[in-house]
């Protein structure tokens, strides 16, 4: 029957302290009893009226008790040997209680402490290695963004763009060059400059790399941010409304408090270069509507690192900011 194992440093230490305590009692208690017997005999010699028989009887009992206590460790060893006779365990001190008890000493504790220190050092080195890998991944993300921008630059004729909808570098009126997003300048009375007028009906068959209608470059940046958040231990999800239609934005504008929604035709959602994101406390638990940087650490991480991926959470007007509304940092009109 397995009673205790030497499979942890704590259990080894407990058994070691038990053995030390037993050995201390083995010597201390008998010495105290012998001292007591000596004092009783000496007292009896001085006091002639004491019953010598009673004194002798008490002294004999205490001497016997001292001998028994002195032999306790030996008796315990015999008992464990008897238990080992009926045990099916092997001689591995980590599996068999008797072997464990007999093996434990200060040398074993020192060896286990060294093993534990080596394990902790190995884990720390592994964490450092993972940190370096995460940093390398981040550097790769940044390089990928720059390479994508360079490819656009190589195929572009300049920073003055046409309105040719068949231009392969243009999606829903938005161009990207050198990491800068260019959208049409809003002109009142000119519907062709209104956002949400040309959202793709079937993005995947119309040159988009996502089914939602996000601008390809913006979608890649969002995916890189999501991957970065996951490596930091947080989930992050984006809206399925990649390109918001003019009619949908008009509905939001009418139903929401004034100033809380962009006027129809002006929202960057309609260009596929804005997203409403959902934050998480960790890898699975979503943050509530009353989130703060403290109770929603995932939001804190994303807000602190969005700029590393070319993104930010802008002021929508002079006094209002949605902590869930994310856009490219470099955004201009043409």
C-alpha positions in Angstrom: 0.0 0.0 0.0 1.4 3.4 -1.0 1.3 5.8 1.9 3.6 8.6 0.8 5.9 9.2 -2.1 9.3 10.9 -2.5 8.1 12.4 -5.8 8.2 16.1 -4.6 10.7 18.1 -2.7 7.9 19.0 -0.1 7.2 15.3 0.7 10.9 14.5 1.0 11.4 17.4 3.4 8.4 16.3 5.5 9.8 12.8 5.9 13.2 14.2 6.7 11.8 16.4 9.4 9.8 13.4 10.8 13.0 11.4 11.0 14.9 14.2 12.7 12.1 14.7 15.3 12.0 10.9 16.0 15.8 10.8 16.5 15.6 13.9 18.8 12.9 12.3 20.9 15.0 9.1 21.0 17.7 10.8 23.0 16.1 13.8 24.7 13.2 11.9 26.4 15.3 9.1 27.8 17.8 11.6 29.1 15.0 13.5 30.8 13.6 10.3 32.4 17.0 9.3 33.7 17.5 12.7 35.2 14.1 12.4 36.8 15.0 8.9 38.2 18.3 10.2 39.6 16.5 13.1 41.3 13.9 10.8 42.8 16.6 8.4 44.2 18.6 11.3 45.6 15.5 12.7 47.2 14.6 9.3 48.7 18.1 9.0 50.2 17.8 12.4 51.8 14.3 11.7 53.1 14.4 8.6 55.3 10.6 8.6 55.6 9.9 8.0 51.9 8.9 4.5 50.9 11.9 3.0 49.2 9.7 0.4 47.4 7.6 3.1 45.8 10.6 5.0 44.7 12.2 1.9 43.2 9.0 1.0 41.4 8.6 4.5 39.9 12.3 4.5 38.9 12.0 1.1 37.3 9.0 2.2 35.2 10.8 5.3 34.0 13.9 3.4 33.1 11.8 1.0 31.1 10.0 3.9 29.3 13.4 5.5 28.5 14.6 2.2 27.0 11.4 1.8 24.9 11.5 5.4 23.6 15.2 5.0 22.8 14.3 1.9 20.7 11.3 3.6 18.9 13.2 4.3 15.7 14.4 0.7 15.6 10.8 -0.5 16.1 9.5 1.8 13.4 12.2 0.3 11.0 11.0 -3.2 11.9 7.4 -2.2 11.3 8.2 -0.7 7.9 10.2 -3.9 7.0 7.1 -6.0 7.9 4.9 -3.7 5.7 7.5 -4.0 2.8 7.2 -7.8 2.9 3.5 -7.5 1.7 4.1 -4.7 -0.7 4.2 -5.1 -4.5 6.1 -1.9 -4.9 9.6 -1.9 -6.4 12.7 -0.5 -4.7 12.4 2.9 -6.4 12.4 5.3 -3.5 9.9 7.5 -5.3 7.3 4.7 -5.5 7.7 2.8 -2.2 7.1 4.4 1.2 9.7 2.2 3.0 12.4 2.9 0.4 11.4 6.5 0.6 11.7 6.7 4.4 15.1 4.9 4.4 16.5 7.0 1.5 15.6 10.4 2.8 18.5 12.4 4.2 20.1 15.8 3.8 22.1 14.7 0.7 18.9 13.7 -1.1 17.3 17.0 -0.2 20.3 18.9 -1.6 20.1 16.9 -4.8 16.4 17.6 -5.3 16.9 21.3 -4.5 19.6 21.4 -7.3 17.2 19.6 -9.7 14.4 22.1 -8.8 16.8 25.1 -9.4 17.8 23.5 -12.8 14.1 23.1 -13.7 13.2 26.7 -12.9 16.2 27.9 -14.8 15.2 25.8 -17.8 11.6 27.2 -17.7 13.0 30.8 -17.4 15.2 30.2 -20.4 12.2 28.8 -22.3 10.1 31.9 -21.5 13.0 34.1 -22.7 13.2 32.1 -25.9 9.5 32.5 -26.4 9.8 36.2 -25.9 12.5 36.4 -28.5 10.3 34.3 -30.9 7.3 36.7 -30.3 9.6 39.7 -31.0 10.8 38.1 -34.2 7.2 37.5 -35.3 6.4 41.1 -34.6 9.4 42.2 -36.7 8.2 39.9 -39.4 4.7 41.5 -39.3 6.2 45.0 -39.6 8.4 43.8 -42.5 5.3 42.3 -44.2 3.4 45.6 -44.0 6.3 47.4 -45.5 6.8 44.9 -48.3 3.1 45.1 -49.1 3.3 48.9 -49.3 6.4 48.6 -51.5 4.6 46.3 -53.9 1.8 48.8 -54.2 4.3 51.6 -54.8 6.0 49.6 -57.6 2.7 49.2 -59.5 1.4 52.7 -58.9 2.0 55.6 -61.2 2.1 58.2 -58.4 0.2 59.8 -55.6 -2.5 61.3 -57.9 -5.0 58.6 -58.4 -7.7 58.1 -61.0 -11.2 56.9 -60.3 -10.9 53.8 -62.4 -12.7 51.1 -60.5 -10.8 48.4 -62.4 -7.5 49.6 -61.0 -6.1 46.5 -59.1 -4.6 48.7 -56.4 -8.0 50.2 -55.6 -10.9 48.7 -53.6 -14.1 50.5 -53.1 -12.4 53.8 -54.0 -9.5 53.3 -51.5 -5.8 53.1 -52.5 -2.8 52.1 -50.4 0.7 53.4 -51.0 3.7 53.3 -48.7 1.5 52.3 -45.8 -0.8 55.3 -46.4 -4.6 54.7 -47.1 -6.1 57.2 -49.5 -9.9 57.6 -49.6 -12.1 59.9 -51.8 -12.7 63.4 -50.3 -16.3 63.8 -49.4 -18.1 66.3 -51.7 -21.7 67.2 -50.8 -24.0 66.4 -53.6 -21.6 64.1 -55.3 -22.7 60.5 -54.4 -19.5 59.0 -55.9 -17.6 60.5 -53.0 -19.9 59.0 -50.4 -18.8 56.0 -48.4 -21.0 52.9 -48.4 -22.1 53.4 -52.0 -20.0 50.7 -53.6 -19.6 47.9 -50.9 -18.9 44.6 -52.7 -21.8 42.2 -53.0 -19.6 39.1 -53.1 -16.2 40.2 -51.8 -14.3 36.9 -52.3 -15.2 36.9 -56.0 -14.4 40.6 -56.4 -10.7 40.5 -55.5 -11.1 40.8 -51.7 -9.1 38.5 -49.4 -11.9 38.3 -46.9 -15.6 37.6 -47.0 -16.6 40.8 -45.1 -15.6 43.5 -47.5 -12.7 45.0 -45.6 -10.0 46.6 -47.7 -7.3 43.9 -48.2 -4.5 45.8 -46.6 -6.6 46.9 -43.7 -7.8 43.3 -43.1 -4.2 42.0 -43.1 -3.3 44.6 -40.5 -6.3 43.5 -38.3 -5.2 39.8 -38.6 -1.7 40.7 -37.5 -3.1 42.6 -34.5 -5.3 39.6 -33.7 -2.3 37.3 -33.8 -0.3 39.6 -31.7 -3.1 39.7 -29.1 -3.3 35.9 -29.0 0.4 35.6 -28.4 0.0 38.0 -25.5 -2.8 35.7 -24.1 -5.9 37.7 -25.3 -8.5 37.1 -27.9 -9.8 39.8 -30.2 -12.6 39.6 -32.8 -13.6 42.0 -35.5 -17.0 43.0 -36.8 -18.5 40.9 -39.7 -19.6 44.2 -41.2 -16.5 44.8 -43.2 -18.0 47.4 -45.5 -21.0 49.2 -44.1 -23.6 50.3 -46.7 -24.8 53.9 -47.0 -28.3 52.8 -46.0 -27.1 51.1 -42.8 -25.0 54.1 -41.8 -28.1 56.3 -42.4 -30.1 54.1 -40.1 -27.4 54.3 -37.4 -27.2 58.1 -37.7 -30.9 58.5 -37.2 -31.2 56.0 -34.3 -28.1 57.0 -32.3 -27.5 60.0 -30.1 -26.3 63.0 -32.1 -22.5 63.0 -32.6 -22.3 59.2 -31.8 -22.4 58.1 -35.5 -20.8 59.6 -38.6 -23.3 61.2 -41.0 -24.2 59.0 -44.0 -21.4 59.0 -46.6 -18.7 60.0 -44.2 -18.1 56.9 -42.2 -14.8 55.0 -42.9 -16.8 51.8 -42.3 -18.3 52.4 -45.8 -14.8 52.4 -47.3 -13.9 49.1 -45.6 -11.1 50.7 -43.5 -12.7 50.8 -40.1 -13.9 48.0 -37.8 -15.7 47.7 -34.4 -13.7 45.2 -32.4 -14.7 43.0 -29.4 -12.3 42.8 -26.5 -11.6 39.8 -24.2 -10.3 39.6 -20.7 -8.2 36.6 -21.7 -8.4 33.9 -24.5 -12.1 33.2 -24.0 -14.0 35.6 -21.7 -15.4 38.7 -23.4 -15.3 42.1 -21.7 -18.6 43.7 -20.7 -19.9 47.1 -21.7 -18.5 48.7 -18.5 -15.0 47.7 -19.4 -11.9 49.5 -18.2 -8.2 49.0 -18.7 -8.2 47.3 -15.3 -11.1 44.9 -15.7 -10.4 44.3 -19.4 -6.7 43.7 -19.8 -7.2 42.6 -23.4 -8.5 46.1 -24.3 -5.5 47.7 -22.5 -3.1 45.5 -24.5 -4.8 46.3 -27.9 -4.9 50.0 -27.2 -1.2 50.0 -26.2 0.0 48.0 -29.1 -2.4 48.9 -32.0 0.1 51.5 -33.2 2.7 48.7 -33.7 0.5 47.4 -36.4 -0.3 50.7 -38.1 -3.7 51.1 -36.3 -5.3 53.3 -33.7 -8.6 54.3 -32.0 -9.2 57.8 -33.3 -11.4 60.6 -31.9 -14.6 60.6 -34.0 -15.2 64.3 -33.2 -13.7 66.8 -30.8 -15.2 65.2 -27.7 -16.2 61.7 -28.6 -14.1 58.5 -28.9 -15.3 54.9 -29.3 -12.8 52.6 -27.6 -13.8 49.8 -29.9 -13.6 51.7 -33.3 -10.2 51.0 -35.0 -8.8 52.5 -38.2 -5.4 52.8 -40.0 -3.2 55.5 -38.5 -2.1 56.8 -41.9 -5.3 57.9 -43.6 -5.6 60.7 -46.2 -8.1 61.9 -48.8 -7.5 62.5 -52.5 
